């Protein structure tokens, strides 16, 4: 299987061009290639496929083999891949996903895509603001947001506390809480000011990652709804920064880098 390793501010996936390749069992392939010791090493596998209705179709599989409905950082990389590799040389690319159609605006320099703005669609609150919940034996407050996949946003009082969280220890309790029977992505946020948020994330099916585009979108929306930030905000993640803007039409727009790391081939088991 030919593949391309790419990342969006550290949220790394193995990408396969399914205009040319066929992956018989993508769930098993995702588990194999994601292993950072015995595989390629990634947060999951993303298939770049033909679409009957859009320029391209994305399928995303987490490191545990589960299929996700949407991936913001992955969407940017899909946009870069199809643009740079000549599959679709347009400034605006439509992408089909299980969460719906997304529009990718390409920002290129000298014919190479550098950043991408993704129309993430609208967000939906799925509970009270805030909602009380007991996690790992402690009562917490969170905001539940759906942006095509489920998120729970938690606030912490300082950047120091945020960075000291032992997510490897506490993350599974958040991910598998009974409030979310299918699991949930959990974001931990420090609000620095009305323009800057700091974030760490425990992703459903992958654990802690350096960045999560849908998580940043959900966190920005939760913070906007709470009146704690403006309608355009920078999310500072472990892997880099994302810009989130709430448009007049209610759509959320995410802008960030997309990077190709290397290409190769691997024999699947």
Secondary structure, 3 states (H helix, E strand, C coil): CEEEEEEECCEEEEEEECCCCCCCCHHHHHHHHHCCCCCCCCCEEEEEECCCCCCEEEEEEECCCCEECCCHHHHHHHHHHHHHCCCCCCCEEEEEECCEEEEEEEEEECCEEEEEEEECCCCEECCCCCEEEEECCEEEEEEEEECCCEEEEEECCCHHHHHHCCHHHHHHHHHCCCCCCCCCEEEEEEEEECCEEEEEEEECCCEEECCCHHHHHHHHHHHHHCCCCCCEEEEEECCEEEEEEECCCCCEEEEEECEEEEEEECCCC
